[in-house]
Amino acid sequence: MNLFPVSKESIEKGAKILKEGGLVAFPTETVYGLGADAFNPKALAKIFEVKKRPFFDPLIIHISSIETLKEVTDLSLLNEETKDKLIILAENLWPGPLSIVLPKNKKIPGIATAGLQTAAIRFPDNETAVKLISFSTGAVAAPSANPFGSLSPTRAEHVLNSIGSNVDLILDGGPARIGIESTVIDITGKRIKILRPGGTPKEAIEKLIGQVESNVYNEQKTINKQSDNNKEQNFSSPGQLKSHYAPNKPLYILEREEMINQPYEKNNAYIFFDNTEKNIWLNNIEIKNPSVDLRGLTQKKNYKILSESGDVLEAASRLFEILHEIDKSEAEKIFAQLAPPHGLGEAINDRLRRGAVSNTYINNVINK
């Protein structure tokens, strides 16, 4: 088996594999990444092949020190105001779950950036990831270590069970601390934009550099209007497809009032943001349908709670873990409550909304 616990020896082995053009799955604070040498186009092509990822979807370049920026970007193309904002973001939010879109260095192959002249750069806040990157070539391109469009992996076994046979080495560093991908921000244009909400809240960014625009999808109907033209479109960062992060089972998302009044069906699974909504839901079931065996319902545990206390960081860290659990269960459908729409709640809702879109779109993209 190609899964190894994190150690000095296994990290060094992984770095050697990367230098030789192989693939290594490794832990970060967000999710597990599928890494290849960012300067090796043949190695990068393996990522797309293993994930069945369309080539128009660019990769994030992971670095292990601020100094490496000069090897992967061309900061001479930024004006002084943008450089100042980059410095502020890097000094305050790196290492961490933030990817910054910058002009790319010519050393970075076009396959890594979908032919774009920009690249999303990230300095992960995970000791194993940093050591692996620093022991290799200093820059590792790494999307999430899972089949394209499916649930992101927050444990090594998620990687092993999905694409493990096609990965040269999987480093098992335990569960991901944050459990949701990085926030991606583009600072290269006239207006600074968050392209993908994630582990760094918008509020934390705005506190440092002022107001930024957001591409968060606030309405499910907006997603469903996705045009097939996106099959041909090059995105400036990963995670911009309207359908992404999807479980195998149908996922339906509900606002709080809809969720607490959702009828109970024994063949379905229910995900609540916190314990309060779950208790109200159970009480409503008892009132509206006294014949339901609540004791049997609670023993069956076909409902899950992202955070008992409503802690949004805990909720984010448990989202993919819970979806993976339900995907392996006998549940036929998943009903999930949206999180409060602020801080990491935006990232949680973004993943739920994209996951709720039919997998038909993803299949069409892959098979085009």
N, C-alpha and C positions, 0 to 999 in steps of 0.2 A: 504493500500500500504506500502511496506517495504522500501521506499526511504525517507531519512530524511536529511534535511540540516545539515551541520556541526555545532555542538555546543558541549559544555563540556558534556552535558547530552547524546547526541547521540554517541559521541566518547566512553564514559564510557560504554554505552549500548553495543556498538560494541566489546569492549574489553572483556566484560563479556561473550558475545556469543562465542568469540574465545576461551576463557578459558574452556567453556563448550563443545567444539568440533564442533561449528557451523562455517558457512561461512559468511564472511563480504567482500563486495566490497568497495574499498576505493580509494581515489585519490592519485596520486603521481605526481611528476613534469613531468614524462614521459607519462604514460597512466594509466588508472584505473586498479587496481589489484584485483584478487579474492583471498582473504586471508584465511588461516587456520593456526592453531597452528603448528609450525614447528616441535614440539616434539611429536605430536599426530598422529600416523599412520592411525587411523580410520578417523580422520578429513581430513587428506591429501588425502585419498582415495575418499572422497566426491568431491574434486577438479577435479580429473580425470573423475569421473562419470558425473558431471555437464557439464564440457567442452567437454566430449567425447574425451578426450585427451589420446593418447597411452601411456602406462606405461614406454616406453623406453625414453620418453622425460622428462628430469629432470626439477625440479622447482628451482627458485631462492629464497634464504633465505634472508628476509629483517630484518635488525636490526635497533635499535634506538640509539646505542652508540658504540663507538670503544671497550669499555670494554666487550661488549657482544661477541666479537670475540672468547674469550676463551671458551664460552659455545657452540659454533656452529662449531668450527674448532679445529684442532690439529696442532698448529704452530710448535711443536717440530719436526715435520717431514720435515720442511723446512731448507735448509742450510742458513748460515748467509747472503750470498749475496742476496738470494731471500727474506729473512726477511727484509733486508734493502730496497729493492725495494717496498715491500709491505708497509712499513712505509712511504716511499716517496709518493706513490700513495694515501694512506689513508689520509695523512696529507694535501695533496694538492687538491684531487679530491673527497673526501667525506666530508659531504654528497653531493651526486650528482648522475648523470646518468651513473654510472660505477659499473659493477658487476665483482668481482674478484674470479676466481676459485682457491680454496684452499683445503688442506686435511680436510675432515670432522671430526667432533667430533662424537664419538660413540652414543651420545645422539640423533643425527639426524637419523631418521629411513631411511632404505634403499629405501623405496617407494619415498622419496623426491628427491633422487639422481639417480633414475633408477638403483640402485644397485652398483653405482660407489663409490669409496672411496674418491671422491672429491665433493665439493659443491660450487655453485656460490653464493657469498655473496654480498649484496648491502645495503648501508646506504642511504635511499632516502632523497632528499632535499625538503621535504614537511612537514609542521608543523602538519597537520592532520595525516598523515601516521606515523610520529615519535611518536606522542602522543598515537595513537591507539596501536602501537607496544609496547611502554613502559608500557602502562596500562595493557597489556595482559601478555604473558609469556616472553616477551623480544625478541622473534624471530617469524616471520610470513612468511610462504612459500606462495608466490603469483605470479602466472603467470598472464597474461592479462585476464581481466574479460569478456571473449567472447567465443563463440564456437570455438573449435580447428580449426586453419587454416584460420579463417575469419578475417575481418578487426578489428584492435585493437580499443578499446573504449577510446575516449578522453573526453567524457562527461558521466555523470551519466545516462542520458536517453539512451545512447547507451547500457549500461549494462541492464537497465530495460527492453528494447525492445528485448533483445536477450536471456538472461538467468535469468532475474529478478525474475521469479516465483520460481526458485530453490536456491535463495540466501536469507539468513536469514535477512540481513540488507545491504542496499546500502547507503553509506555516500556521499552526493552530495556536493562536494567542488568546483564546477564550472569547466570550461574547463582546461585540462592539459596544463601546461606552455610550455613544449617542444614538446609533441605530438608524439614522437618516442621513442621506448624502449631503455633501457640502452645498452651501449657498454659492451660486455662480453670479458674479457681478462683472459687467462690462464697463470699463472706465475710459475706453478709447474714443468714444464719440462725443458729440456736443452735450448730450444728456447721459448721465450715468444711469444704467439700468440693471436691475436684478433680473437675470434671465431665468434663474431657477431658485426658488426659496429652499432653504435647507438648514443645516445645523447652526448657522450664524443668523440670528434674527435681524430683520430689516432695521429694527429700532437701534440695535447696537452699531450698525453701520452709519445710520443717519446721525447718531450722537457724535460721531467722529468727523464726518465730511459733509453733513447737511443732507437735504432732501434728495432721495433717489426715486426713480420710477420703478415700477414693478410689473412683471408679466404674469402675476398670479391670476389664475382663472377663478373668478368669484362665483360664476354661475355654471352649473353642469350643462345647461343648454348651449353655452358658448363652446364647450368642448365638442358637443355632438354636431356642431356646424363645421367641424374640421373638413377642409377640402382635400381631395385626393392629390391636389397639386403638391402637398407637402412631401409626397413620395420623391419628388424631384428636387426639393429644396435643401440647400445646405444650411445647417444650423450653426450658430456661433458657439454653442456649448451643448453638452449632453443634456438629456432629460427635458427636452423641449417638445417632444412628440406629445400629442394630446392623449394618446393611449400609451401607458407605460406602467411599470411596477405592478403588474396585474397578477392576482392569484389565478389558479386554474378554475376555481369555482366562481360562478357569477357573484359579483359584488354590487350591492346597492347602498347608496349613502343617503342619510337622512339628517335633517335638522333636529334639534333637541326635542321639540314638541312632537314631531312625527315619530321619533324613536320611542319616546315613553308611551306612545299610544299604539305602537306597532303590535298587531296580534301575534300571539305565540304559536309557532308551528314546530312540532318536535323534530322535524327533519332539517331545520334551519339553524344557523349559528348567528349570534348577536354580539356585537362589540360596542360597549359603552365607554364613554370618556372617563367617567368616574363612578364611584359607588352610589352617589345620590340619585343619578338618573336610573341606575339599575334597580334601586329600591322602589322608586316611583313606578317604574315599569311593572315590577312584580305586583305592587299594590293595585295597579290598574287592571292587570290580568285577573286578580282575585275578585275584583268588583264586577268586571264585565263578563267573566267566564268562570263562575265558581266551580265548575266541574273539573277544571285543570288541577292536577295534583302538583301543588307548588313544591312539596318536599321532593317529589320525584324529579321535578324540573331542576331544582337547585343541586340535587345529587348528580344529575346527568351532566351538569356544567357545560351546556351548549351555549352559554354566554361567557364573554370575557370582558375584563375591565382593563383599560389602558393604564389607569392610575387610580388606586383606591381614594387617594386624597385630592386628586385633580392636579397633581404636579405635572406640568407640561413637558419637562425634561424627561421624567420617567415615562410619560405617555409616548413620547417620540422614540425612546429607546426600546419600547416594547411592541411598537406597531408591527414591524415586519416579522418579529418573533411570533406574535399571536397569529398573524396571517399564515405563516408557515405551518403552525400547529393545526389550524382549521383546515388548511389544504390537505392535510394527511388524515383528517377525520372523515366521518360518514356524512357530514352535513352536505346538503344539496345547494343551499344558497347562503350568502353572508349579508347581513344587514349591519351597517356600521354608522355610528353617530359621529357627526363632524365635531371637531374640537373648537373651542373658542378662537375666533379669528384674529389672534394677535401673537406676537413672539413666534415660538416654534409651532404654535397652532396653525400658522399659515403653511408651514412645511408639511405637517401632518395632513391637512386638508388637501394640499396639492397632490400628495401621493394617493390619497383615497380617491380623489376625483379622477386622476389618470387611470388608476386601477379599476375604476368602475366602468370605464369605457369598454365596449365589446372588444374581445381579442381579435375579431375579424379584421380590424384595421391593422394590427401588428402583423398578422399573417399575410395580408395583402402587401405590406411593405417588404417583408422578408422574401416573399415569393415572386416579387415583380421582376 
